[in-house]
Amino acid sequence: MSDRVCVGPCNRQAREAWAVFLAAREAHADAVDRWLAEGAEGEPPAEPVMPVIEWRGGEPLHCGRCAATFRRALLVADELAASLASRPGVVKAQSRWSRVRGTRPHGSMSGEGDVVHTLTGELLGMRREAARRLELADLVPAGRSGVVRSRSVTWLVDKLDQVLALDELTVRSAVGDPDRLVELGPVEWALAWESRLRRLVDDEPGHTVARCPGCDMRSLEWRPRAGYYVCGECGRHVSEGEAIELVSEEAG
């Protein structure tokens, strides 16, 4: 394993804890400056305590867990998008009164159809950028059909290790707000779309009574941004499939 820190979501909590510490250290430096300016009377401001943080290493950029998360989230997002697109009324046919005379009628997408259309466009953009940087002669199909989306997911899964080894590969995404694009890494992007589509089809993982394999406590909570259940006691990550297996095993 490389000594480099994994850039994926597995280190999200560690990054947040480190950011809090850095902010506290800056605040402490300001407090010391004020204390000195006021004559340095009494005890100096107490220094913030450095947190104990465990960082997962990258292989070379993403760890094996984040690679598995990316693969699973891509496949689940494709499945959910297909389910959403198959709903009646997602694509609404235009009437003869809603088109310009002499042109062919075409469908207009509902809000759900537009979500699937946006996902497919961003997916194709990531595929094109990955192929360009990997210097692969990949011809991305035209259009944004379900077949094109699924084939692009298959392409990314087949080249998973190569894609996740690309430094600073990001996607400009409208997953949270169509009017505000954000830069997301590939794993965070796939998780964000999986989470949004799960909400749309009412398929979000609920509470689990599974015991954490690390501390044996029933403290597992689903974290959409991590794509895992996370134990509130010891911080262990448990996948949705693992949680189901744990409950089945305990039930006999």
RADA-V26434 format. One record per backbone hydrogen bond with DSSP energy under -1.0 kcal/mol. NH is the residue of the N-H (numbers start at 0). CO is the residue of the C=O. Records with the same first field share a line. If there is no record, write none. Layout:
BEGIN
NH: CO + CO
END
This chain:
BEGIN
1: 57
5: 55
6: 60
10: 7
11: 8
14: 10
15: 11
16: 12
17: 13
18: 14
19: 15
20: 16
21: 17
22: 18
23: 19
24: 20
25: 21
26: 22
27: 23
28: 24
29: 25
30: 26
31: 27
32: 28
33: 29
34: 30
35: 31
36: 32
37: 33
38: 35
39: 34
57: 3
58: 61
66: 62
67: 63
68: 64
69: 65
70: 66
71: 67
72: 68
73: 69
74: 70
75: 71
76: 72
77: 73
78: 74
79: 75
80: 76
81: 77
82: 78
83: 79
84: 80
85: 81
86: 83
89: 86
91: 107
97: 94
102: 99
107: 91
109: 89
113: 109
114: 110
115: 111
116: 112
117: 113
118: 114
119: 115
120: 116
121: 117
122: 118
123: 119
124: 120
125: 121
126: 122
127: 123
128: 124
129: 125
130: 126
131: 127
132: 128
133: 129
135: 130
137: 135
148: 144
149: 145
150: 146
151: 147
152: 148
153: 149
154: 150
155: 151
156: 152
157: 153
158: 154
159: 156
162: 158
163: 159
165: 162
168: 165
170: 183
172: 181
179: 176
181: 172
183: 170
188: 184
189: 185
190: 186
191: 187
192: 188
193: 189
194: 190
195: 191
196: 192
197: 193
198: 194
199: 195
200: 196
202: 197
211: 216
215: 211
218: 216
220: 229
222: 227
225: 222
226: 222
227: 222
228: 237
229: 220
230: 235
231: 218
234: 230
237: 228
242: 238
243: 239
244: 240
245: 241
246: 242
247: 243
248: 244
249: 245
250: 246
END
